[in-house]
Amino acid sequence: MADSVSKEELVESIYQEVAKVQGKKQLKAGDLTKLMIKKYGDAVSKNDVKFAIKELIDSGRCVYTYFGGSFIELPHEEGAAKHI
């Protein structure tokens, strides 16, 4: 990854994009890749975005959903979890 975009910055930027559209639109990994390349240009590669998404999924900050496609979203809070 280029010096101008840190791994943490890329991860946070992807998280913010997912959070911004939560409930309005679903983003695929390819959508996020295109957004990050548009935002940072040559400073990031597809592979950088892939590993940043993996970090978000592994940490639990984002989850994959599979309804008519594979999308990346924020984890949904279960209804019962609010009452505990």
PyMOL Python script that loads the backbone (N, CA, C, O; Angstrom):
from pymol import cmd

cmd.read_pdbstr("""\
ATOM      1  N   MET A   1       0.848  -1.174   0.000  1.00  0.00           N
ATOM      2  CA  MET A   1       0.000   0.000   0.000  1.00  0.00           C
ATOM      3  C   MET A   1       0.893   1.237   0.000  1.00  0.00           C
ATOM      4  O   MET A   1       1.950   1.237   0.630  1.00  0.00           O
ATOM      5  N   ALA A   2       0.490   2.254  -0.677  1.00  0.00           N
ATOM      6  CA  ALA A   2       1.274   3.483  -0.745  1.00  0.00           C
ATOM      7  C   ALA A   2       1.326   4.145   0.630  1.00  0.00           C
ATOM      8  O   ALA A   2       0.459   3.927   1.476  1.00  0.00           O
ATOM      9  N   ASP A   3       2.349   4.947   0.828  1.00  0.00           N
ATOM     10  CA  ASP A   3       2.545   5.598   2.122  1.00  0.00           C
ATOM     11  C   ASP A   3       1.420   6.559   2.472  1.00  0.00           C
ATOM     12  O   ASP A   3       1.174   6.813   3.651  1.00  0.00           O
ATOM     13  N   SER A   4       0.736   7.097   1.477  1.00  0.00           N
ATOM     14  CA  SER A   4      -0.261   8.130   1.736  1.00  0.00           C
ATOM     15  C   SER A   4      -1.550   7.591   2.354  1.00  0.00           C
ATOM     16  O   SER A   4      -2.322   8.368   2.915  1.00  0.00           O
ATOM     17  N   VAL A   5      -1.805   6.289   2.268  1.00  0.00           N
ATOM     18  CA  VAL A   5      -3.023   5.715   2.854  1.00  0.00           C
ATOM     19  C   VAL A   5      -2.625   4.569   3.771  1.00  0.00           C
ATOM     20  O   VAL A   5      -2.148   3.531   3.313  1.00  0.00           O
ATOM     21  N   SER A   6      -2.827   4.767   5.071  1.00  0.00           N
ATOM     22  CA  SER A   6      -2.493   3.704   6.007  1.00  0.00           C
ATOM     23  C   SER A   6      -3.575   2.630   5.981  1.00  0.00           C
ATOM     24  O   SER A   6      -4.704   2.867   5.552  1.00  0.00           O
ATOM     25  N   LYS A   7      -3.202   1.459   6.444  1.00  0.00           N
ATOM     26  CA  LYS A   7      -4.150   0.344   6.515  1.00  0.00           C
ATOM     27  C   LYS A   7      -5.352   0.729   7.386  1.00  0.00           C
ATOM     28  O   LYS A   7      -6.499   0.449   7.038  1.00  0.00           O
ATOM     29  N   GLU A   8      -5.071   1.373   8.518  1.00  0.00           N
ATOM     30  CA  GLU A   8      -6.138   1.786   9.435  1.00  0.00           C
ATOM     31  C   GLU A   8      -7.073   2.804   8.797  1.00  0.00           C
ATOM     32  O   GLU A   8      -8.288   2.749   8.988  1.00  0.00           O
ATOM     33  N   GLU A   9      -6.504   3.727   8.043  1.00  0.00           N
ATOM     34  CA  GLU A   9      -7.312   4.743   7.361  1.00  0.00           C
ATOM     35  C   GLU A   9      -8.224   4.097   6.327  1.00  0.00           C
ATOM     36  O   GLU A   9      -9.389   4.473   6.205  1.00  0.00           O
ATOM     37  N   LEU A  10      -7.704   3.134   5.589  1.00  0.00           N
ATOM     38  CA  LEU A  10      -8.499   2.449   4.578  1.00  0.00           C
ATOM     39  C   LEU A  10      -9.630   1.647   5.227  1.00  0.00           C
ATOM     40  O   LEU A  10     -10.767   1.684   4.759  1.00  0.00           O
ATOM     41  N   VAL A  11      -9.319   0.929   6.294  1.00  0.00           N
ATOM     42  CA  VAL A  11     -10.331   0.154   7.009  1.00  0.00           C
ATOM     43  C   VAL A  11     -11.434   1.087   7.513  1.00  0.00           C
ATOM     44  O   VAL A  11     -12.618   0.793   7.347  1.00  0.00           O
ATOM     45  N   GLU A  12     -11.056   2.197   8.120  1.00  0.00           N
ATOM     46  CA  GLU A  12     -12.042   3.135   8.663  1.00  0.00           C
ATOM     47  C   GLU A  12     -12.871   3.771   7.551  1.00  0.00           C
ATOM     48  O   GLU A  12     -14.072   3.985   7.719  1.00  0.00           O
ATOM     49  N   SER A  13     -12.248   4.069   6.433  1.00  0.00           N
ATOM     50  CA  SER A  13     -12.954   4.666   5.305  1.00  0.00           C
ATOM     51  C   SER A  13     -14.007   3.699   4.751  1.00  0.00           C
ATOM     52  O   SER A  13     -15.122   4.109   4.430  1.00  0.00           O
ATOM     53  N   ILE A  14     -13.653   2.432   4.641  1.00  0.00           N
ATOM     54  CA  ILE A  14     -14.605   1.425   4.168  1.00  0.00           C
ATOM     55  C   ILE A  14     -15.753   1.291   5.173  1.00  0.00           C
ATOM     56  O   ILE A  14     -16.918   1.222   4.783  1.00  0.00           O
ATOM     57  N   TYR A  15     -15.425   1.255   6.443  1.00  0.00           N
ATOM     58  CA  TYR A  15     -16.461   1.158   7.485  1.00  0.00           C
ATOM     59  C   TYR A  15     -17.433   2.342   7.391  1.00  0.00           C
ATOM     60  O   TYR A  15     -18.646   2.156   7.487  1.00  0.00           O
ATOM     61  N   GLN A  16     -16.910   3.540   7.206  1.00  0.00           N
ATOM     62  CA  GLN A  16     -17.756   4.730   7.109  1.00  0.00           C
ATOM     63  C   GLN A  16     -18.679   4.667   5.893  1.00  0.00           C
ATOM     64  O   GLN A  16     -19.835   5.081   5.972  1.00  0.00           O
ATOM     65  N   GLU A  17     -18.179   4.154   4.776  1.00  0.00           N
ATOM     66  CA  GLU A  17     -19.018   4.007   3.579  1.00  0.00           C
ATOM     67  C   GLU A  17     -20.167   3.037   3.836  1.00  0.00           C
ATOM     68  O   GLU A  17     -21.305   3.297   3.445  1.00  0.00           O
ATOM     69  N   VAL A  18     -19.866   1.918   4.494  1.00  0.00           N
ATOM     70  CA  VAL A  18     -20.897   0.927   4.800  1.00  0.00           C
ATOM     71  C   VAL A  18     -21.918   1.529   5.765  1.00  0.00           C
ATOM     72  O   VAL A  18     -23.124   1.364   5.582  1.00  0.00           O
ATOM     73  N   ALA A  19     -21.434   2.224   6.789  1.00  0.00           N
ATOM     74  CA  ALA A  19     -22.326   2.833   7.785  1.00  0.00           C
ATOM     75  C   ALA A  19     -23.209   3.906   7.154  1.00  0.00           C
ATOM     76  O   ALA A  19     -24.375   4.050   7.521  1.00  0.00           O
ATOM     77  N   LYS A  20     -22.655   4.653   6.209  1.00  0.00           N
ATOM     78  CA  LYS A  20     -23.383   5.755   5.572  1.00  0.00           C
ATOM     79  C   LYS A  20     -24.606   5.269   4.806  1.00  0.00           C
ATOM     80  O   LYS A  20     -25.624   5.960   4.775  1.00  0.00           O
ATOM     81  N   VAL A  21     -24.527   4.099   4.189  1.00  0.00           N
ATOM     82  CA  VAL A  21     -25.628   3.611   3.359  1.00  0.00           C
ATOM     83  C   VAL A  21     -26.472   2.533   4.052  1.00  0.00           C
ATOM     84  O   VAL A  21     -27.407   1.997   3.458  1.00  0.00           O
ATOM     85  N   GLN A  22     -26.139   2.218   5.308  1.00  0.00           N
ATOM     86  CA  GLN A  22     -26.859   1.167   6.035  1.00  0.00           C
ATOM     87  C   GLN A  22     -28.362   1.456   6.053  1.00  0.00           C
ATOM     88  O   GLN A  22     -28.788   2.550   6.425  1.00  0.00           O
ATOM     89  N   GLY A  23     -29.150   0.477   5.651  1.00  0.00           N
ATOM     90  CA  GLY A  23     -30.600   0.623   5.631  1.00  0.00           C
ATOM     91  C   GLY A  23     -31.136   1.257   4.357  1.00  0.00           C
ATOM     92  O   GLY A  23     -32.342   1.221   4.111  1.00  0.00           O
ATOM     93  N   LYS A  24     -30.266   1.834   3.547  1.00  0.00           N
ATOM     94  CA  LYS A  24     -30.692   2.478   2.305  1.00  0.00           C
ATOM     95  C   LYS A  24     -30.257   1.694   1.084  1.00  0.00           C
ATOM     96  O   LYS A  24     -30.974   1.618   0.087  1.00  0.00           O
ATOM     97  N   LYS A  25     -29.065   1.109   1.178  1.00  0.00           N
ATOM     98  CA  LYS A  25     -28.462   0.445   0.038  1.00  0.00           C
ATOM     99  C   LYS A  25     -27.537  -0.644   0.572  1.00  0.00           C
ATOM    100  O   LYS A  25     -27.026  -0.547   1.688  1.00  0.00           O
ATOM    101  N   GLN A  26     -27.333  -1.665  -0.225  1.00  0.00           N
ATOM    102  CA  GLN A  26     -26.390  -2.718   0.152  1.00  0.00           C
ATOM    103  C   GLN A  26     -25.183  -2.640  -0.773  1.00  0.00           C
ATOM    104  O   GLN A  26     -25.325  -2.475  -1.985  1.00  0.00           O
ATOM    105  N   LEU A  27     -24.008  -2.758  -0.194  1.00  0.00           N
ATOM    106  CA  LEU A  27     -22.780  -2.671  -0.977  1.00  0.00           C
ATOM    107  C   LEU A  27     -22.110  -4.033  -1.092  1.00  0.00           C
ATOM    108  O   LEU A  27     -22.019  -4.783  -0.121  1.00  0.00           O
ATOM    109  N   LYS A  28     -21.651  -4.332  -2.278  1.00  0.00           N
ATOM    110  CA  LYS A  28     -20.859  -5.544  -2.501  1.00  0.00           C
ATOM    111  C   LYS A  28     -19.387  -5.167  -2.358  1.00  0.00           C
ATOM    112  O   LYS A  28     -19.029  -3.989  -2.364  1.00  0.00           O
ATOM    113  N   ALA A  29     -18.547  -6.186  -2.229  1.00  0.00           N
ATOM    114  CA  ALA A  29     -17.105  -5.943  -2.115  1.00  0.00           C
ATOM    115  C   ALA A  29     -16.591  -5.157  -3.322  1.00  0.00           C
ATOM    116  O   ALA A  29     -15.747  -4.272  -3.176  1.00  0.00           O
ATOM    117  N   GLY A  30     -17.095  -5.477  -4.501  1.00  0.00           N
ATOM    118  CA  GLY A  30     -16.686  -4.760  -5.711  1.00  0.00           C
ATOM    119  C   GLY A  30     -17.065  -3.287  -5.687  1.00  0.00           C
ATOM    120  O   GLY A  30     -16.322  -2.435  -6.174  1.00  0.00           O
ATOM    121  N   ASP A  31     -18.242  -2.993  -5.107  1.00  0.00           N
ATOM    122  CA  ASP A  31     -18.672  -1.595  -4.979  1.00  0.00           C
ATOM    123  C   ASP A  31     -17.707  -0.819  -4.086  1.00  0.00           C
ATOM    124  O   ASP A  31     -17.324   0.311  -4.390  1.00  0.00           O
ATOM    125  N   LEU A  32     -17.325  -1.451  -2.978  1.00  0.00           N
ATOM    126  CA  LEU A  32     -16.404  -0.802  -2.039  1.00  0.00           C
ATOM    127  C   LEU A  32     -15.021  -0.620  -2.665  1.00  0.00           C
ATOM    128  O   LEU A  32     -14.356   0.390  -2.439  1.00  0.00           O
ATOM    129  N   THR A  33     -14.603  -1.595  -3.444  1.00  0.00           N
ATOM    130  CA  THR A  33     -13.311  -1.487  -4.126  1.00  0.00           C
ATOM    131  C   THR A  33     -13.323  -0.288  -5.069  1.00  0.00           C
ATOM    132  O   THR A  33     -12.386   0.510  -5.080  1.00  0.00           O
ATOM    133  N   LYS A  34     -14.383  -0.167  -5.854  1.00  0.00           N
ATOM    134  CA  LYS A  34     -14.489   0.959  -6.789  1.00  0.00           C
ATOM    135  C   LYS A  34     -14.513   2.295  -6.048  1.00  0.00           C
ATOM    136  O   LYS A  34     -13.873   3.255  -6.479  1.00  0.00           O
ATOM    137  N   LEU A  35     -15.252   2.362  -4.928  1.00  0.00           N
ATOM    138  CA  LEU A  35     -15.324   3.597  -4.152  1.00  0.00           C
ATOM    139  C   LEU A  35     -13.961   4.004  -3.596  1.00  0.00           C
ATOM    140  O   LEU A  35     -13.598   5.179  -3.636  1.00  0.00           O
ATOM    141  N   MET A  36     -13.211   3.038  -3.082  1.00  0.00           N
ATOM    142  CA  MET A  36     -11.911   3.335  -2.483  1.00  0.00           C
ATOM    143  C   MET A  36     -10.885   3.724  -3.552  1.00  0.00           C
ATOM    144  O   MET A  36     -10.056   4.604  -3.318  1.00  0.00           O
ATOM    145  N   ILE A  37     -10.933   3.086  -4.707  1.00  0.00           N
ATOM    146  CA  ILE A  37     -10.014   3.452  -5.788  1.00  0.00           C
ATOM    147  C   ILE A  37     -10.366   4.841  -6.314  1.00  0.00           C
ATOM    148  O   ILE A  37      -9.480   5.620  -6.664  1.00  0.00           O
ATOM    149  N   LYS A  38     -11.660   5.147  -6.369  1.00  0.00           N
ATOM    150  CA  LYS A  38     -12.084   6.483  -6.791  1.00  0.00           C
ATOM    151  C   LYS A  38     -11.623   7.536  -5.778  1.00  0.00           C
ATOM    152  O   LYS A  38     -11.192   8.626  -6.154  1.00  0.00           O
ATOM    153  N   LYS A  39     -11.722   7.192  -4.490  1.00  0.00           N
ATOM    154  CA  LYS A  39     -11.359   8.131  -3.425  1.00  0.00           C
ATOM    155  C   LYS A  39      -9.847   8.322  -3.313  1.00  0.00           C
ATOM    156  O   LYS A  39      -9.375   9.451  -3.179  1.00  0.00           O
ATOM    157  N   TYR A  40      -9.079   7.220  -3.367  1.00  0.00           N
ATOM    158  CA  TYR A  40      -7.638   7.283  -3.124  1.00  0.00           C
ATOM    159  C   TYR A  40      -6.771   7.113  -4.366  1.00  0.00           C
ATOM    160  O   TYR A  40      -5.556   7.300  -4.303  1.00  0.00           O
ATOM    161  N   GLY A  41      -7.378   6.764  -5.485  1.00  0.00           N
ATOM    162  CA  GLY A  41      -6.610   6.603  -6.723  1.00  0.00           C
ATOM    163  C   GLY A  41      -5.619   5.455  -6.645  1.00  0.00           C
ATOM    164  O   GLY A  41      -5.940   4.378  -6.140  1.00  0.00           O
ATOM    165  N   ASP A  42      -4.418   5.689  -7.145  1.00  0.00           N
ATOM    166  CA  ASP A  42      -3.384   4.656  -7.200  1.00  0.00           C
ATOM    167  C   ASP A  42      -2.792   4.338  -5.825  1.00  0.00           C
ATOM    168  O   ASP A  42      -1.964   3.435  -5.712  1.00  0.00           O
ATOM    169  N   ALA A  43      -3.196   5.056  -4.791  1.00  0.00           N
ATOM    170  CA  ALA A  43      -2.650   4.819  -3.450  1.00  0.00           C
ATOM    171  C   ALA A  43      -3.151   3.506  -2.852  1.00  0.00           C
ATOM    172  O   ALA A  43      -2.568   2.998  -1.894  1.00  0.00           O
ATOM    173  N   VAL A  44      -4.235   2.953  -3.418  1.00  0.00           N
ATOM    174  CA  VAL A  44      -4.746   1.661  -2.946  1.00  0.00           C
ATOM    175  C   VAL A  44      -4.939   0.720  -4.132  1.00  0.00           C
ATOM    176  O   VAL A  44      -5.169   1.151  -5.261  1.00  0.00           O
ATOM    177  N   SER A  45      -4.841  -0.561  -3.847  1.00  0.00           N
ATOM    178  CA  SER A  45      -5.074  -1.571  -4.879  1.00  0.00           C
ATOM    179  C   SER A  45      -6.299  -2.395  -4.488  1.00  0.00           C
ATOM    180  O   SER A  45      -6.807  -2.288  -3.371  1.00  0.00           O
ATOM    181  N   LYS A  46      -6.758  -3.209  -5.418  1.00  0.00           N
ATOM    182  CA  LYS A  46      -7.873  -4.112  -5.119  1.00  0.00           C
ATOM    183  C   LYS A  46      -7.513  -5.024  -3.960  1.00  0.00           C
ATOM    184  O   LYS A  46      -8.354  -5.323  -3.111  1.00  0.00           O
ATOM    185  N   ASN A  47      -6.282  -5.459  -3.926  1.00  0.00           N
ATOM    186  CA  ASN A  47      -5.827  -6.350  -2.862  1.00  0.00           C
ATOM    187  C   ASN A  47      -5.847  -5.650  -1.500  1.00  0.00           C
ATOM    188  O   ASN A  47      -6.202  -6.265  -0.494  1.00  0.00           O
ATOM    189  N   ASP A  48      -5.464  -4.351  -1.463  1.00  0.00           N
ATOM    190  CA  ASP A  48      -5.510  -3.580  -0.218  1.00  0.00           C
ATOM    191  C   ASP A  48      -6.942  -3.533   0.315  1.00  0.00           C
ATOM    192  O   ASP A  48      -7.175  -3.729   1.508  1.00  0.00           O
ATOM    193  N   VAL A  49      -7.893  -3.274  -0.575  1.00  0.00           N
ATOM    194  CA  VAL A  49      -9.295  -3.190  -0.180  1.00  0.00           C
ATOM    195  C   VAL A  49      -9.789  -4.553   0.293  1.00  0.00           C
ATOM    196  O   VAL A  49     -10.525  -4.645   1.275  1.00  0.00           O
ATOM    197  N   LYS A  50      -9.385  -5.605  -0.404  1.00  0.00           N
ATOM    198  CA  LYS A  50      -9.781  -6.964  -0.030  1.00  0.00           C
ATOM    199  C   LYS A  50      -9.350  -7.272   1.403  1.00  0.00           C
ATOM    200  O   LYS A  50     -10.140  -7.790   2.192  1.00  0.00           O
ATOM    201  N   PHE A  51      -8.109  -6.956   1.736  1.00  0.00           N
ATOM    202  CA  PHE A  51      -7.616  -7.236   3.084  1.00  0.00           C
ATOM    203  C   PHE A  51      -8.241  -6.317   4.127  1.00  0.00           C
ATOM    204  O   PHE A  51      -8.425  -6.729   5.272  1.00  0.00           O
ATOM    205  N   ALA A  52      -8.570  -5.089   3.757  1.00  0.00           N
ATOM    206  CA  ALA A  52      -9.242  -4.177   4.683  1.00  0.00           C
ATOM    207  C   ALA A  52     -10.655  -4.690   4.990  1.00  0.00           C
ATOM    208  O   ALA A  52     -11.098  -4.640   6.137  1.00  0.00           O
ATOM    209  N   ILE A  53     -11.359  -5.181   3.966  1.00  0.00           N
ATOM    210  CA  ILE A  53     -12.692  -5.760   4.177  1.00  0.00           C
ATOM    211  C   ILE A  53     -12.576  -6.991   5.062  1.00  0.00           C
ATOM    212  O   ILE A  53     -13.395  -7.188   5.960  1.00  0.00           O
ATOM    213  N   LYS A  54     -11.578  -7.813   4.821  1.00  0.00           N
ATOM    214  CA  LYS A  54     -11.367  -9.013   5.636  1.00  0.00           C
ATOM    215  C   LYS A  54     -11.159  -8.638   7.101  1.00  0.00           C
ATOM    216  O   LYS A  54     -11.679  -9.301   7.998  1.00  0.00           O
ATOM    217  N   GLU A  55     -10.405  -7.581   7.334  1.00  0.00           N
ATOM    218  CA  GLU A  55     -10.180  -7.132   8.715  1.00  0.00           C
ATOM    219  C   GLU A  55     -11.484  -6.679   9.375  1.00  0.00           C
ATOM    220  O   GLU A  55     -11.718  -6.971  10.547  1.00  0.00           O
ATOM    221  N   LEU A  56     -12.328  -5.971   8.631  1.00  0.00           N
ATOM    222  CA  LEU A  56     -13.619  -5.532   9.167  1.00  0.00           C
ATOM    223  C   LEU A  56     -14.514  -6.728   9.494  1.00  0.00           C
ATOM    224  O   LEU A  56     -15.196  -6.730  10.520  1.00  0.00           O
ATOM    225  N   ILE A  57     -14.514  -7.732   8.640  1.00  0.00           N
ATOM    226  CA  ILE A  57     -15.333  -8.927   8.856  1.00  0.00           C
ATOM    227  C   ILE A  57     -14.792  -9.720  10.049  1.00  0.00           C
ATOM    228  O   ILE A  57     -15.552 -10.127  10.928  1.00  0.00           O
ATOM    229  N   ASP A  58     -13.472  -9.933  10.071  1.00  0.00           N
ATOM    230  CA  ASP A  58     -12.854 -10.708  11.153  1.00  0.00           C
ATOM    231  C   ASP A  58     -13.039 -10.046  12.520  1.00  0.00           C
ATOM    232  O   ASP A  58     -13.175 -10.736  13.530  1.00  0.00           O
ATOM    233  N   SER A  59     -13.045  -8.711  12.553  1.00  0.00           N
ATOM    234  CA  SER A  59     -13.198  -7.993  13.821  1.00  0.00           C
ATOM    235  C   SER A  59     -14.662  -7.911  14.258  1.00  0.00           C
ATOM    236  O   SER A  59     -14.944  -7.559  15.404  1.00  0.00           O
ATOM    237  N   GLY A  60     -15.591  -8.232  13.362  1.00  0.00           N
ATOM    238  CA  GLY A  60     -17.009  -8.167  13.694  1.00  0.00           C
ATOM    239  C   GLY A  60     -17.634  -6.800  13.479  1.00  0.00           C
ATOM    240  O   GLY A  60     -18.814  -6.608  13.770  1.00  0.00           O
ATOM    241  N   ARG A  61     -16.864  -5.850  12.976  1.00  0.00           N
ATOM    242  CA  ARG A  61     -17.421  -4.516  12.725  1.00  0.00           C
ATOM    243  C   ARG A  61     -18.374  -4.526  11.539  1.00  0.00           C
ATOM    244  O   ARG A  61     -19.289  -3.706  11.466  1.00  0.00           O
ATOM    245  N   CYS A  62     -18.160  -5.460  10.603  1.00  0.00           N
ATOM    246  CA  CYS A  62     -19.035  -5.645   9.447  1.00  0.00           C
ATOM    247  C   CYS A  62     -19.301  -7.138   9.291  1.00  0.00           C
ATOM    248  O   CYS A  62     -18.552  -7.976   9.791  1.00  0.00           O
ATOM    249  N   VAL A  63     -20.384  -7.448   8.586  1.00  0.00           N
ATOM    250  CA  VAL A  63     -20.736  -8.845   8.327  1.00  0.00           C
ATOM    251  C   VAL A  63     -21.139  -8.990   6.869  1.00  0.00           C
ATOM    252  O   VAL A  63     -21.564  -8.031   6.226  1.00  0.00           O
ATOM    253  N   TYR A  64     -20.997 -10.216   6.360  1.00  0.00           N
ATOM    254  CA  TYR A  64     -21.527 -10.542   5.042  1.00  0.00           C
ATOM    255  C   TYR A  64     -22.980 -10.954   5.210  1.00  0.00           C
ATOM    256  O   TYR A  64     -23.321 -11.678   6.145  1.00  0.00           O
ATOM    257  N   THR A  65     -23.838 -10.490   4.302  1.00  0.00           N
ATOM    258  CA  THR A  65     -25.211 -10.963   4.245  1.00  0.00           C
ATOM    259  C   THR A  65     -25.423 -11.572   2.869  1.00  0.00           C
ATOM    260  O   THR A  65     -24.824 -11.138   1.885  1.00  0.00           O
ATOM    261  N   TYR A  66     -26.270 -12.570   2.812  1.00  0.00           N
ATOM    262  CA  TYR A  66     -26.469 -13.311   1.562  1.00  0.00           C
ATOM    263  C   TYR A  66     -27.957 -13.366   1.222  1.00  0.00           C
ATOM    264  O   TYR A  66     -28.602 -14.396   1.416  1.00  0.00           O
ATOM    265  N   PHE A  67     -28.496 -12.267   0.719  1.00  0.00           N
ATOM    266  CA  PHE A  67     -29.885 -12.231   0.285  1.00  0.00           C
ATOM    267  C   PHE A  67     -29.908 -11.695  -1.142  1.00  0.00           C
ATOM    268  O   PHE A  67     -29.908 -10.483  -1.359  1.00  0.00           O
ATOM    269  N   GLY A  68     -29.927 -12.601  -2.104  1.00  0.00           N
ATOM    270  CA  GLY A  68     -29.912 -12.188  -3.501  1.00  0.00           C
ATOM    271  C   GLY A  68     -28.553 -11.668  -3.933  1.00  0.00           C
ATOM    272  O   GLY A  68     -28.450 -10.938  -4.918  1.00  0.00           O
ATOM    273  N   GLY A  69     -27.527 -12.033  -3.215  1.00  0.00           N
ATOM    274  CA  GLY A  69     -26.169 -11.602  -3.507  1.00  0.00           C
ATOM    275  C   GLY A  69     -25.370 -11.566  -2.220  1.00  0.00           C
ATOM    276  O   GLY A  69     -25.915 -11.792  -1.140  1.00  0.00           O
ATOM    277  N   SER A  70     -24.107 -11.289  -2.326  1.00  0.00           N
ATOM    278  CA  SER A  70     -23.231 -11.224  -1.168  1.00  0.00           C
ATOM    279  C   SER A  70     -22.924  -9.755  -0.873  1.00  0.00           C
ATOM    280  O   SER A  70     -22.245  -9.089  -1.654  1.00  0.00           O
ATOM    281  N   PHE A  71     -23.418  -9.265   0.236  1.00  0.00           N
ATOM    282  CA  PHE A  71     -23.281  -7.857   0.583  1.00  0.00           C
ATOM    283  C   PHE A  71     -22.540  -7.687   1.896  1.00  0.00           C
ATOM    284  O   PHE A  71     -22.511  -8.597   2.724  1.00  0.00           O
ATOM    285  N   ILE A  72     -21.946  -6.525   2.081  1.00  0.00           N
ATOM    286  CA  ILE A  72     -21.248  -6.200   3.319  1.00  0.00           C
ATOM    287  C   ILE A  72     -22.072  -5.142   4.044  1.00  0.00           C
ATOM    288  O   ILE A  72     -22.384  -4.087   3.492  1.00  0.00           O
ATOM    289  N   GLU A  73     -22.418  -5.447   5.295  1.00  0.00           N
ATOM    290  CA  GLU A  73     -23.247  -4.545   6.088  1.00  0.00           C
ATOM    291  C   GLU A  73     -22.728  -4.479   7.513  1.00  0.00           C
ATOM    292  O   GLU A  73     -21.855  -5.253   7.907  1.00  0.00           O
ATOM    293  N   LEU A  74     -23.280  -3.540   8.286  1.00  0.00           N
ATOM    294  CA  LEU A  74     -23.019  -3.516   9.715  1.00  0.00           C
ATOM    295  C   LEU A  74     -23.817  -4.642  10.357  1.00  0.00           C
ATOM    296  O   LEU A  74     -24.883  -4.997   9.855  1.00  0.00           O
ATOM    297  N   PRO A  75     -23.331  -5.207  11.445  1.00  0.00           N
ATOM    298  CA  PRO A  75     -24.097  -6.280  12.090  1.00  0.00           C
ATOM    299  C   PRO A  75     -25.450  -5.764  12.568  1.00  0.00           C
ATOM    300  O   PRO A  75     -25.556  -4.648  13.076  1.00  0.00           O
ATOM    301  N   HIS A  76     -26.463  -6.575  12.403  1.00  0.00           N
ATOM    302  CA  HIS A  76     -27.806  -6.205  12.859  1.00  0.00           C
ATOM    303  C   HIS A  76     -27.946  -6.586  14.321  1.00  0.00           C
ATOM    304  O   HIS A  76     -27.489  -7.651  14.737  1.00  0.00           O
ATOM    305  N   GLU A  77     -28.568  -5.731  15.091  1.00  0.00           N
ATOM    306  CA  GLU A  77     -28.825  -6.045  16.505  1.00  0.00           C
ATOM    307  C   GLU A  77     -30.120  -6.828  16.571  1.00  0.00           C
ATOM    308  O   GLU A  77     -31.144  -6.407  16.033  1.00  0.00           O
ATOM    309  N   GLU A  78     -30.067  -7.946  17.222  1.00  0.00           N
ATOM    310  CA  GLU A  78     -31.250  -8.789  17.366  1.00  0.00           C
ATOM    311  C   GLU A  78     -32.266  -8.092  18.275  1.00  0.00           C
ATOM    312  O   GLU A  78     -31.884  -7.384  19.207  1.00  0.00           O
ATOM    313  N   GLY A  79     -33.537  -8.287  18.008  1.00  0.00           N
ATOM    314  CA  GLY A  79     -34.588  -7.673  18.804  1.00  0.00           C
ATOM    315  C   GLY A  79     -34.519  -8.052  20.267  1.00  0.00           C
ATOM    316  O   GLY A  79     -34.737  -7.206  21.135  1.00  0.00           O
ATOM    317  N   ALA A  80     -34.220  -9.311  20.557  1.00  0.00           N
ATOM    318  CA  ALA A  80     -34.140  -9.769  21.938  1.00  0.00           C
ATOM    319  C   ALA A  80     -32.932  -9.168  22.662  1.00  0.00           C
ATOM    320  O   ALA A  80     -32.950  -9.033  23.886  1.00  0.00           O
ATOM    321  N   ALA A  81     -31.909  -8.816  21.932  1.00  0.00           N
ATOM    322  CA  ALA A  81     -30.712  -8.272  22.555  1.00  0.00           C
ATOM    323  C   ALA A  81     -30.951  -6.914  23.212  1.00  0.00           C
ATOM    324  O   ALA A  81     -30.231  -6.536  24.137  1.00  0.00           O
ATOM    325  N   LYS A  82     -31.938  -6.195  22.747  1.00  0.00           N
ATOM    326  CA  LYS A  82     -32.247  -4.876  23.300  1.00  0.00           C
ATOM    327  C   LYS A  82     -32.839  -4.986  24.706  1.00  0.00           C
ATOM    328  O   LYS A  82     -32.744  -4.045  25.494  1.00  0.00           O
ATOM    329  N   HIS A  83     -33.439  -6.112  25.019  1.00  0.00           N
ATOM    330  CA  HIS A  83     -34.147  -6.251  26.290  1.00  0.00           C
ATOM    331  C   HIS A  83     -33.298  -6.863  27.390  1.00  0.00           C
ATOM    332  O   HIS A  83     -33.762  -7.006  28.521  1.00  0.00           O
ATOM    333  N   ILE A  84     -32.094  -7.215  27.085  1.00  0.00           N
ATOM    334  CA  ILE A  84     -31.247  -7.871  28.089  1.00  0.00           C
ATOM    335  C   ILE A  84     -30.522  -6.849  28.915  1.00  0.00           C
ATOM    336  O   ILE A  84     -29.760  -7.209  29.813  1.00  0.00           O
TER     337      ILE A  84
END
""", "prot")
cmd.dss("prot")
cmd.show_as("cartoon", "prot")
cmd.util.cbc("prot")
cmd.orient("prot")
